Amino acid sequence: MQKLYVNGTILTMEAENDTAEAVLTEDGYIRCAGSREEVLRAAAPDAQEIDLQGRTMMPAFIDGHSHITMAMQMYQAADLTECEDFDEMIRLLRAYKEENGITSEGLISGFGYDHNFLPGGSHPVKKYLNQVSAEIPVYVSHVSGHMGCANDAALKLAGITRDTPDPEGGRIGRLENGEPDGYLEENAAILLQRAIGARASFDPVKALEKAQ
């Protein structure tokens, strides 16, 4: 059904301060925007007229904090959402490696673990992820997306050592001797993700279809 919006400040968003007197929509699509007379000519006789009563109207894409590009990447990773112990996680990541034919030039990635459901409320730090592979970088992201864990190969690729200070707004988990234990929080995780990102290869079109 067509809807005719009038009597308000209608921002077209095409140029700064660009406005229209009226706008006509049909089934969620904008069909016409311009002067009231122009839009009335384009409207069907049974179009529903909606009085904006002086309010502002503008076109918008409403995104409910979906992080769609992040979702695209996560759909390509091993699904760790049901893991309740580290042995299960290691098995899933090894299977992911074999199924995808990942070599030392690639990346083993996982998403969705929740430390609250793992033994001791612990994160899958490098002592576990090194069992997946010692040569291939491994990175698993927490279900929140705000932290994750890496193996030694991934830490080396990112240049994260005992001498690397915690970045502002981030934290590097450490062993008693100061060596990184594999846990990375906020900006520390982003630091590693940037270093390993080029190794993550996937079809963006197929990934977008899954994310949608």
N, C-alpha and C positions, 0 to 999 in steps of 0.2 A: 504493500500500500504506500502511496505517496504521502509525504508530510511536507507542509509548507511552513517554514519558520519566518516570522516577521516581528517587527517592533522591538528590536534589540540591537546591540552592538555586535555585528557578525564579523569576526576576524577571519580573513581567508588564509593567512599565513604565507601568502605568495610573495609579499614584500612588506617592508616595515610600514605600519599604519594603514595597510590595505584593508578596506572593509567592503561589505556588501549590504544592501538594504534587505535582501531576502535570500533564502537558500531552499532548494527543493531536494528532498532525499527520497529514495525508493529502495526498499529492502536492504537498508544499511549502506547504500551508495549515494554519494552526492551527484545529483543529476544536473543541477543548474545553480549558479550563484551570480547575483548581480543586482540590478535595480529591481524594485518591486514589480514594475510593469513587465519587465523582461521575464522574470521568474513566473509571474502569473500566466503569461502566454504559454510557457512550457509545461505548466501544471495541468493535470487531468481535472475534469469537472468535479470529481469526487475526492480530490486531494484534501487531506485533513490539515486545516490551518491551525498552527500553534503560535500563540501570542507569547513572546519571550518576556514581555512586561519590563522591558528596559535592561534585562540581564545580558551578559556577554556570552556569545557562542563561538566555538572554534573547533576545527577538525582536530582529532587527536587519535593517537594509537595508544591504547591503554595496555600497559604491560604490568602484570601483577608480580613484579620482582622475580621474573622467571629466569633471568640469566640465560637466555636461549643459546648464546654461543658456548657458554659453559656446559649447558645440557648437551649440546652437540658433541663436545669432547668426551663427556662422561659416558654417553651411550656407547662409545667405542672402547671403553675400559672394562676390565673384569668386574663383574657385579659382586661386591663384598657385603651387601646389605644384610645377608642372613648369617654371616659368620659369627660363631660364638666361641671359637678357640683358634689359636694360631696355626695349629696343624691343618685345619680346614682351609684357612686362608692361604697357606703355602701351597696346598694341593690345587686350589682354584687358580692361583697365579701361574703355577707350573703348567697346568692344562691350557691356560690362556696363551702362554708362550708357544706351546706345541701346536695348538689349533691355528694360530696366526703366523706360524713360521718365523718367529722373531729371532733375529741374529744379534751379534754383538754391536751391529750398527743401529739397532732399533731401540725400543723402549717397552718395558713391561709395566703397564699401568693398571691400577685398580681404583675403584671408587665406592664409597658408601659404608665403610666400616664405622662402627660406633664403639668407642672404647668402653662405654658403660655396660656393654654386653660381652666384653672380653674378660678373660681371667684377671682378677685383681684390678679391674678398671684400667688396665694398662694399654698403651698404644703399641702397634706392631713395629717396634723400632728395628734398627738395622740388624741386630742379632738374629731376627726372624727372617727379614727380607734377604739377607745374604744367603740364606738357605734356598731361596728361589733361584738366584743366580749370583755368581761372584763377578762375572764379566759384563753382563747386560745391566744397564741402569734400571732400577725398579723404584717406582714411586706410587704410593697409595694415598688417596685423599680421604679425609674424614667426611662423614655424611654432611657436616655443616659447610664444607668447602673452605673453612677458615684455618685448617691445619692439615698436616699429613706427615708421612714418614718415608724415608728414602734409605736405600742400601748404600754400601760404601762406593760402588761404582757411580751412582747418581751424585753422591756428595762430592766425589772427585771431579766429576764433569762440571759441577757448579763452582768448584774451587772453595768449598766450605771445609775448613780445617779447624784445629784447636785454636789457631791464631785469628780466626775470623770473628770479629765482634758481632754481637747481636745487632741487627739493623734496627733503626728507629721504627717503632711500631711492630716489632717482631721478636721472636725468641728462638734460639737454637738450643735444643736439649743436649745435655752433656753428661758424659761419664765422670767418675770421680777424678780421673786424670785430666779432665778438660777436653778430651776428644768428643766430637759430636756423636751422639748416640743414635741419630737418624730422625729424631722428632723435630719438626719445623712448624712454627706457629706464625700465622698472619704474614707479615712482610718477609719473614725468613722463608716461608713456603713459596711465596711469589718469586723470590730470588732464585730458588731452585727450578721452579716451573719455567721461568724464562730461559734458563740454561738448557733444559732438556726438551723444550717445546718443539724444536725443529725435528726431533726424532719421531714425534707422533705423527704418523701418516694415516690419513683416512679420507674417504670420499665425502666432501662437504655437502654435496647435494643429498646423498643418502642419509647423512647424519642429521641434516636439517629436517628431512621428512620424519625421522624418528623423534626428534625433539619436539616437533609440532604435534 
